[in-house]
């Protein structure tokens, strides 16, 4: 990813609190509220279909005028999504706690330990898998948000298929390979 794209991502993320606070000063806007630990901004639980872990929506697309969506994956168990590509957004991973995350972004193979982060550029295939013995926790930031929030809403439904190519494609992504772990 070139330096200009990284700067754009960082500018977007750092501008969110200011843009959100400015919007809140306008009449009729929602008050600022904290999203507690182990809580979802929507008040409804979300689950990762394959890994059976919790997906807590922390910053919603509508709160940032579509600039960003932030989600925490907690109680992660072994496994992860299929290899896929996002056509519309960058995805930033910040591994908070647990064992390790193995990842491939393009041709690059990476191991994340707690405290590590990495950016997957748009249009570059990527895949990750949690390989820790104890439950893990990772933060995901998508910018611009595009249709990713609704993707996770749909994927959280009890009858959702894990590798549904149509769901991926209708949300600006494409499955391009299997998960790293079965």
C-alpha positions as CSV (number, residue, x, y, z in Angstrom):
1,X,0.0,0.0,0.0
2,X,1.5,3.4,-0.9
3,X,2.1,6.1,1.7
4,X,-0.7,8.3,0.3
5,X,-3.3,5.6,1.0
6,X,-2.0,5.0,4.5
7,X,-2.2,8.8,5.2
8,X,-5.8,8.9,3.9
9,X,-6.8,6.0,6.2
10,X,-5.1,7.6,9.2
11,X,-6.7,11.0,8.5
12,X,-10.1,9.3,8.3
13,X,-9.7,7.4,11.6
14,X,-8.3,10.4,13.5
15,X,-11.0,12.8,12.2
16,X,-13.9,10.6,13.4
17,X,-14.0,11.8,17.0
18,X,-14.0,15.4,15.8
19,X,-16.5,14.9,13.1
20,X,-18.7,13.0,15.4
21,X,-18.5,15.6,18.2
22,X,-19.3,18.4,15.7
23,X,-22.3,16.5,14.5
24,X,-23.5,16.0,18.1
25,X,-23.5,19.8,18.6
26,X,-26.2,20.1,16.0
27,X,-29.8,20.1,17.2
28,X,-31.6,16.7,17.1
29,X,-28.4,14.6,17.1
30,X,-27.9,11.6,19.4
31,X,-25.9,12.2,22.7
32,X,-22.4,10.8,23.0
33,X,-22.5,7.3,24.6
34,X,-20.0,4.8,25.7
35,X,-20.0,1.3,24.3
36,X,-19.1,-0.9,27.3
37,X,-16.8,-3.8,27.3
38,X,-18.5,-7.0,26.0
39,X,-21.3,-4.8,24.6
40,X,-22.5,-4.0,21.1
41,X,-23.4,-0.5,20.0
42,X,-26.7,-1.7,18.5
43,X,-27.7,-3.5,21.8
44,X,-28.1,-6.7,19.8
45,X,-25.6,-9.6,19.9
46,X,-23.7,-10.6,16.7
47,X,-21.9,-13.8,16.2
48,X,-19.3,-14.9,13.7
49,X,-20.9,-17.9,11.9
50,X,-17.7,-20.0,11.4
51,X,-15.8,-19.2,14.6
52,X,-18.8,-18.9,16.9
53,X,-17.2,-15.9,18.5
54,X,-18.8,-12.5,19.4
55,X,-18.8,-9.6,17.0
56,X,-19.3,-6.4,18.9
57,X,-20.1,-3.4,16.7
58,X,-18.3,-0.4,18.4
59,X,-18.7,2.4,15.8
60,X,-21.5,2.2,13.3
61,X,-21.5,3.3,9.7
62,X,-24.2,5.9,10.2
63,X,-22.3,7.5,13.1
64,X,-19.4,8.4,10.8
65,X,-21.4,9.3,7.6
66,X,-20.0,6.1,6.0
67,X,-16.4,6.8,6.6
68,X,-15.6,3.9,9.0
69,X,-17.1,0.9,10.7
70,X,-15.3,-0.6,13.8
71,X,-16.0,-4.0,15.2
72,X,-14.4,-6.1,18.0
73,X,-14.2,-9.9,17.6
74,X,-14.0,-11.3,21.1
75,X,-13.9,-14.8,22.5
76,X,-12.2,-15.9,19.2
77,X,-11.7,-19.6,18.8
78,X,-9.5,-21.4,16.3
79,X,-10.2,-20.5,12.7
80,X,-11.2,-17.6,10.5
81,X,-12.9,-16.5,7.3
82,X,-12.2,-17.7,3.8
83,X,-9.6,-15.9,1.6
84,X,-11.4,-12.9,0.2
85,X,-10.9,-9.5,-1.3
86,X,-12.6,-6.2,-0.5
87,X,-13.1,-4.0,-3.6
88,X,-14.3,-0.9,-1.6
89,X,-12.4,-0.6,1.6
90,X,-9.2,-1.1,3.5
91,X,-9.3,-3.4,6.6
92,X,-7.1,-2.7,9.6
93,X,-6.6,-5.5,12.1
94,X,-5.4,-4.8,15.7
95,X,-4.8,-8.0,17.6
96,X,-5.5,-7.2,21.3
97,X,-5.1,-10.5,23.2
98,X,-4.8,-14.2,22.9
99,X,-2.3,-16.6,21.3
100,X,-1.5,-15.7,17.7
101,X,-3.2,-14.8,14.4
102,X,-1.7,-16.1,11.2
103,X,-2.5,-14.1,8.1
104,X,-1.7,-13.7,4.5
105,X,-2.1,-10.4,2.7
106,X,-1.4,-10.8,-1.0
107,X,1.7,-13.0,-1.1
108,X,3.0,-11.9,2.4
109,X,2.7,-14.3,5.3
110,X,2.3,-12.6,8.7
111,X,2.1,-13.7,12.4
112,X,0.4,-11.3,14.7
113,X,1.0,-11.3,18.5
114,X,-1.0,-9.3,21.0
115,X,-0.4,-5.6,20.4
116,X,0.4,-6.0,16.6
117,X,-1.6,-4.5,13.9
118,X,-1.6,-4.6,10.1
119,X,-3.5,-3.0,7.2
120,X,-5.0,-5.0,4.4
121,X,-5.3,-2.7,1.3
122,X,-8.5,-2.8,-0.8
123,X,-8.3,-5.1,-3.8
124,X,-5.6,-7.2,-2.2
125,X,-6.7,-10.8,-1.3
126,X,-6.3,-11.6,2.4
127,X,-7.1,-14.3,4.9
128,X,-6.5,-14.8,8.6
129,X,-6.9,-17.5,11.3
130,X,-6.7,-17.4,15.1
131,X,-4.5,-20.1,16.4
132,X,-4.5,-19.5,20.2
133,X,-5.4,-22.1,22.8
134,X,-7.3,-19.5,24.9
135,X,-10.1,-17.2,23.5
136,X,-8.6,-14.2,21.7
137,X,-9.7,-10.6,20.9
138,X,-9.1,-8.5,17.8
139,X,-10.3,-5.1,16.6
140,X,-11.3,-4.5,12.9
141,X,-11.6,-1.1,11.2
142,X,-13.1,-0.8,7.7
143,X,-12.8,2.4,5.7
144,X,-14.8,3.6,4.0
145,X,-17.5,1.5,5.6
146,X,-19.4,0.8,2.3
147,X,-21.7,-2.2,2.9
148,X,-19.6,-4.1,5.5
149,X,-21.8,-3.4,8.5
150,X,-24.8,-5.0,6.8
151,X,-22.5,-7.9,5.7
152,X,-21.8,-8.7,9.4
153,X,-25.5,-8.2,10.3
154,X,-26.5,-10.9,7.7
155,X,-23.6,-13.2,8.6
156,X,-24.6,-13.1,12.3
157,X,-28.0,-14.7,11.6
158,X,-28.4,-18.2,12.9
159,X,-29.1,-19.7,9.5
160,X,-26.2,-17.8,7.7
161,X,-23.9,-20.0,5.5
162,X,-20.2,-19.4,6.3
163,X,-19.0,-19.3,2.7
164,X,-21.8,-17.7,0.8
165,X,-20.3,-16.2,-2.4
166,X,-23.5,-14.3,-3.1
167,X,-23.5,-12.5,0.3
168,X,-19.8,-11.6,-0.2
169,X,-20.4,-10.3,-3.7
170,X,-23.5,-8.3,-2.8
171,X,-21.4,-6.5,-0.1
172,X,-18.5,-5.5,-2.4
173,X,-16.2,-8.5,-1.7
174,X,-15.4,-11.8,-3.3
175,X,-14.3,-15.2,-1.9
176,X,-11.0,-16.2,-3.7
177,X,-9.9,-19.2,-1.6
178,X,-10.5,-21.4,1.4
179,X,-9.9,-20.5,5.1
180,X,-6.4,-21.1,6.4
181,X,-7.7,-23.7,8.8
182,X,-10.6,-26.1,8.5
